[in-house]
């Protein structure tokens, strides 16, 4: 039987000003019916553009060459736009990362499904109510009749992603391509989508999965292709690749996953550059992930007697009357000097509001926050201002936390306003913290837009450490980053924290990251703390059902 | 997105030259505005003739070596009148826009920062002002103050306040909620520093663009009002008034009306090109 996808020596480039600008080269890909294949790599590795080439959507200006490029036995190199249109949806369905932007906000779910089911003609459109209901049922959407009449914004993130998958499988395509299908989702919602895809896989459907997360891949794929800089560096059966990677880059990707077993160890390769060193490549390729040589992180010095942060019976209500909701409901915890405390919960659990109250950006309705045993939340803004240098924030989206007009020097330097460090002394301190996050003086004159995601987050960390704070509040600082970049940023954070003895309040929905980084954890649900304690104790033996559900939802390496 | 090498201030001149070669349109716009600026400040430098003194013997001469743009119905050199006219047209336009931009930005910033009752009051006031067409409102204001250059500036300025105030108010709302303003609060900056450093520059980001469009509108509005006898009185060479005069001779001597029209058009386009470039570099989207 001919394979569904048969590609030999694929090269994709975006020629610009005479340069070929090749983003994919020498790629061979064969997908048989009923197979589940994954393309793994970090952003810029060429995995997405490869997937897009299968539906003829590489974009204008792309130059595609291949020795063989067969889709279901037909030579797709000869395809015109018309042939591609017939192929999309019919033979290959495509699920994009973010359902909120991929579904038309002005059309009801029923209309979107009818579009997907129909033959694409504008005039012969009909309502396909029955088929739509079946589709929504098949992707596990409860109460499908009501959902059909709703708009995308009325659906939760998980339902929206399911609806998007429904549109992709509407015409029963032979192959479904899922490009980072769960990256924007909470852990429990992610689990639902992964379960749905896993179920389809068991039913014999063909899947091409694009992801940077090896844990997700391990659950869904029979075969993995690891991509880097446009080339496949390693490929093979999933179990083999994950347990015995032969290429150092694959190992680096595996080591970058934060989890219980990585506690106290570095996630990124040693040295000042994230480069594969001779020492790590000497490790036998047959070694299991846990047996591989890991580098220790510097130990933290925790002073349990000195409570840097005391949060005492906080309450916060948003809105008024019947529409109001209690977003923070009786939250109390303490954070010792040098300690790391994780706050875990899904979106809407109130964890970010707690952070904003701690930062003194929002006033609590009741309860208080003490810093170093002294009042903080009850102070007026003018009184608080002089002490603000002691508490710094690392936001999730570093780019939006930078004034776009500012250079890196001014961005980092501004946090030193509060401790009255100016002139040459300020420049010295800025260079010092930039060096601590492994960015050289060349970055001083850069603007935020000229930086990569990882560099931006490192600048944000440098800025937070610059005034030598005693407490750092990090609100989802690595959620927007690739696994390998996340590894570097987490290592940096752990290193700097150990060196400075700063306390860390770390907010995240990623339990793996929290388990790796923090000492104690607070689990929040609907504004309440449902469980708290030592990270290892809570995660090893969760008492509350919600914590158990969260832990079960983490995709782990099989 | 391509990462361009950042240019230090020291090599600014080289940077400017480089940019001129990459963007000839910008260079042309700057060059034309420079000429207009010289015409505004020092018209004798560019023109040989008196713009006011009539010479009936030389009336309605077509463009030629002696009179580049020809002469008008009274024998005055059109080129000299266009050059001298820059002073009136540009000064009326710029002054009106400056009044509108300054007053509008202050109102918008206050409304955006204060919110609540102050915001309501300012917004209602703006609604009332913008309920009338710009030109009509200016006409009403002039009917109170009487015709003249200063009154014309004032009337045109007041009429275009809402345009600036609205945009600055909306921008202030957005910027005040942005990540970097929140972050700056955690550095312990005072409210005044916060506003001056992080809110005002961004809230004002649209003002150059608006001022550009406003400048064109103001110049055209001034011309219209001058035509009605509300602005500078003849024989002052104001572009709009010249255009209105030349209109009567379009069939026999097209050059009387066309050249001031060309001057208005080129000025508006040039200022527009410059405004867009400003906007781009202001937001950190540095080009070239």
Interface residues (C-beta under 8 A of the other chain):
Chain A: X359 X360 X361 X384 X385 X386 X387 X388 X389 X391 X392 X393 X395 X397 X400 X401 X402 X403 X404 X405 X414 X415 X417 X418 X445 X446 X447 X448 X449 X450 X467
Chain B: X1 X3 X4 X6 X8 X178 X179 X180 X182 X183 X184 X185 X186 X187 X188 X189 X190 X193 X197 X198 X201 X202 X282 X283 X284 X285 X286
